[in-house]
Amino acid sequence: MISRGQCRAARAYLEWSQTYLAQAAHVSESTVRDFEKGRREPTRNNLLAIKIAFEEAGIAFTNGDEPGVKLTGNRSTSGG
Protein backbone atom coordinates (compact mmCIF):
# COMPACT_ATOMS: atom_id res chain seq x y z
CA MET A 1 0.00 0.00 0.00
CA ILE A 2 1.89 3.13 1.20
CA SER A 3 4.52 3.59 3.88
CA ARG A 4 4.52 6.16 6.65
CA GLY A 5 7.46 7.89 4.95
CA GLN A 6 5.48 8.12 1.72
CA CYS A 7 2.57 9.58 3.66
CA ARG A 8 4.75 12.29 5.22
CA ALA A 9 6.41 13.06 1.88
CA ALA A 10 3.08 13.31 0.06
CA ARG A 11 1.75 15.70 2.72
CA ALA A 12 4.88 17.81 2.37
CA TYR A 13 4.54 17.99 -1.42
CA LEU A 14 0.95 19.12 -1.10
CA GLU A 15 1.59 21.32 1.94
CA TRP A 16 -1.19 19.48 3.78
CA SER A 17 -1.47 19.36 7.54
CA GLN A 18 -2.31 16.08 9.27
CA THR A 19 -5.71 17.57 10.04
CA TYR A 20 -6.38 18.36 6.38
CA LEU A 21 -5.33 14.88 5.27
CA ALA A 22 -7.60 13.31 7.86
CA GLN A 23 -10.52 15.40 6.59
CA ALA A 24 -9.74 14.65 2.93
CA ALA A 25 -9.50 10.91 3.64
CA HIS A 26 -12.45 10.83 6.07
CA VAL A 27 -10.34 9.27 8.82
CA SER A 28 -9.49 10.51 12.31
CA GLU A 29 -6.54 12.81 12.84
CA SER A 30 -5.13 10.30 15.34
CA THR A 31 -5.13 7.68 12.56
CA VAL A 32 -2.86 9.89 10.45
CA ARG A 33 -0.69 11.02 13.37
CA ASP A 34 -0.20 7.50 14.79
CA PHE A 35 0.54 6.06 11.35
CA GLU A 36 3.17 8.68 10.54
CA LYS A 37 4.85 8.23 13.95
CA GLY A 38 4.89 4.44 13.58
CA ARG A 39 2.63 3.86 16.58
CA ARG A 40 0.17 1.72 14.66
CA GLU A 41 -0.79 0.62 11.17
CA PRO A 42 -4.19 1.90 10.03
CA THR A 43 -6.84 -0.57 8.94
CA ARG A 44 -6.63 -1.49 5.29
CA ASN A 45 -9.72 0.62 4.54
CA ASN A 46 -8.27 3.70 6.26
CA LEU A 47 -4.93 3.29 4.53
CA LEU A 48 -6.69 2.97 1.19
CA ALA A 49 -8.73 6.12 1.94
CA ILE A 50 -5.51 8.03 2.68
CA LYS A 51 -3.91 6.77 -0.53
CA ILE A 52 -6.95 7.73 -2.60
CA ALA A 53 -7.09 11.23 -1.07
CA PHE A 54 -3.48 11.78 -2.10
CA GLU A 55 -3.99 10.35 -5.57
CA GLU A 56 -7.00 12.60 -6.17
CA ALA A 57 -4.78 15.55 -5.24
CA GLY A 58 -2.13 14.59 -7.79
CA ILE A 59 0.25 12.30 -5.91
CA ALA A 60 1.57 9.12 -7.50
CA PHE A 61 3.22 6.51 -5.31
CA THR A 62 6.26 4.63 -6.54
CA ASN A 63 7.12 1.27 -5.06
CA GLY A 64 9.53 -1.51 -5.76
CA ASP A 65 13.23 -1.08 -5.02
CA GLU A 66 12.94 2.63 -4.20
CA PRO A 67 9.57 3.57 -2.70
CA GLY A 68 8.70 7.24 -3.04
CA VAL A 69 6.16 9.79 -4.17
CA LYS A 70 5.91 12.16 -7.10
CA LEU A 71 3.55 14.86 -8.21
CA THR A 72 1.45 14.41 -11.30
CA GLY A 73 -0.21 17.17 -13.33
CA ASN A 74 -3.34 17.26 -11.12
CA ARG A 75 -1.99 19.14 -8.11
CA SER A 76 -4.06 20.53 -5.26
CA THR A 77 -2.39 22.31 -2.35
CA SER A 78 -5.34 23.73 -0.49
CA GLY A 79 -4.66 21.92 2.73
CA GLY A 80 -2.75 24.45 4.85
Order of alpha helices (4+ residues) and beta strands (2+ residues): alpha-alpha-alpha-alpha-beta-beta
